[in-house]
Amino acid sequence: MSRPEAEGPQEPGEPREPKRSQRPDGAPESGAPAGPPDGTRGASGSGSSGSSGSSGSSGSSGADRSSGAAGSAGSSGPADSYDPANSAQNRARFAEAAREERPDLALLCLLIGAEHAAHARDAQAAPGARAETSAAGDGDTDSADSADSAGSGGSADSADSVDSAQVELDRLAGLLPYAPRRTPEQWAAALERLLGEQLGFHGTQNDYRRLESSLLQSVLRRRRGLPILLSVVWMEVARRAGAPVYGVALPGHFVVGFGDPAGEHALADPFGGGRRVAREDMELLVANATGGRARVSAASLQPAGPLEIVLRVLNNIRAWAAVRPEHSAVQLWALELSLLLPHHPARLRYERAKLLVERGDFVAGARELEAYADVVAAMEPAAAESVRREARAARARLN
């Protein structure tokens, strides 16, 4: 089975959007839909140090938690079936949070869930919504439960949902037994006992088939999810408890580190309930996740920044939706959130333009294709001309 977290190597020549932030790029996964016709691809997130970095600071983030919408959802309806006010408010909050000096990883992940809820809420009342809900969960009965969660209440309830998820992370951190000092191994063991053994946070292969596995609100409720979302739970709980914790974006799999990445440290796999990960285990994890196409490198063991993690989460959502044409609306909002990050691969604009055309918005799609062609023209004139031909073909479909 193809897994959303699989990633390939980054190619250096891809044009990127002009930077709106001086924070350095990260290197999130690929495994999302293919790039432009010139074959260039690769993704860059923002790797600034934030709430998920290797700092040992404790306490929950001071970022404002009054998001515009939230909830864990199992389905997405047509593009015109969501509340535009809630979505606009949520996107403004997302863009603002992404540009903070120390981005709040938990808040950004919750705002991703909020964006999905903003689209899904009204869709639950539309004809055929139940059938779409079942498709979103690929037959898993928990999908209907999560759809009900998305479909209840307005923006005030949504804000409460984001707040309550942050409070739940605080509560989980408070369950860790107090210890004046812990070694990295002791931190890893303490989180494994609490989250993995006592509370049952873990993942299974079936979780790769569910959109909910990429939504933090739902992962906190179900205690199941993809490796990267379970790692967000581990990191946020550990950070609040004062642990020196960081994320490790292995190719195709995400794990958590405790301690000093360049010195004494311990790695744990939240997807496996928090079991410890040795070097030979990492090689096996990566081989299984990528079909042997990637290997563990020194660069992949470096701490992943909050915005790199967020872009990787959005890449997973895009990959989930890309093979489910009935959920193109999910792919579209994931693309649009990715484009709100301070800097991002230019190919995302091409992907969005193509998706708009596929969804029947020929004028907007053609306009976006022409804008993308202008971006790549200096480096890849042949590719730019190919994209302009696509734009002309899109406009011709109006006749």
C-alpha positions, 0 to 999 in steps of 0.5 A: 500500500502506498503510504502518505508519509513516503518521501523522495529526494529533493532536487535542487533546481526548483524555483521557489516563491519569494521569501516573506520570512528570513527563517531558513527552509526545511525539507518536508516530504514529497509523496504528494502529487507530481509536479510541473511538466518539466519534471522538477520537484522538491519541497521546502518548509520553514525550519525555524526553531519553535515549540517543537525544537530541541529546547527544554523549555516547559509550559504551554505556548503563549500563542492566542488560542482563539481559532476560528474553527475546529473539530475532527472531521471525516468528510469534506463536501464540495467547494461551495459547502463550507462557511466562508467566514469561518474559513477566512478567519481560520486562514488568517489565524494560520498565516499569522501563527506561521509567521510568529518568531517561534511558531506554535506547532500544536496551534498550527496543527489544530488550525489544519483540523479547523480548516477541515471542519470549516469545510465539512460542517455544512457538508454534513447537512447536504444530500448524500453527506453520509455516503461521502463520510463513509468514503472519507473513512474508507469504511471505518465506522469512526468516520461517522463519529468524527463527521458528527463532531465536525458538523456540530456548532458554529464558530464559538464551538469551534474556538472551544474545540481548539482551546479544549485540545490545547487544554488536553495537551496540558492535562496529559503533560500534568499526568507525567510523574514529577522528577527533578532531572531526567536523562534522555532515556528516562524522558523517552521511557516516561513518555512511553509509559504514559502515552503508549502503555497507559493511554494507548496512543499508537498507530496501525496500518489502517490509519494510513487510509484515514484523513482523521489520522492527519488531524490533531483534534481527532488524534487526541480523541482517538489516540490513533494517527499517522507517525507525524501526528502522534509525534506532535502529541509526544513532542507537545506533551513532553515540551510542556513537561520540560523535556528537551524534545525535537522531531526527526523527519526520517524519509517516510517515517517520523520519530521523536528525539530527547536530549541533545541531537549532537550529544546524548539523546534517545529516539522513540517511535510514537507510532509504535507506542513509544518504543526506542529506536536504534540506528539499525531500527531506523534503517528498517523503518525507512526501508519499510516506509519507502520500499527501499528507495531511501536511506537514513542520512545525517541530514535526516537526523537533524531536528525538524522545525515547526513549519517543516512539520506542518508542511509535511502534515499538509503534504500527507493530506494532499497525498490522501486526497489526490488518490480520491478524486471525490475529495478534491476539495480537501486537496485544494484547502491543503494546498491553499494552507501550504501556500500561506506558509512563509515560503514554499515550493513554487510547484504548489502553485502549479498543482493548485492551478491544475486542480482548479481546472480539474474542478471546472474553474477554468478561468481561475486555473488558467490565470494561475497557470499563466502566473506559474509560467511567469515564475519558471520562465527564466530558469525553464523557458520550455517548461514555461511555454508548456504551462502556457499551452495548458492555460490556453487549453483551459480557457478553450474549454469555456467555449 
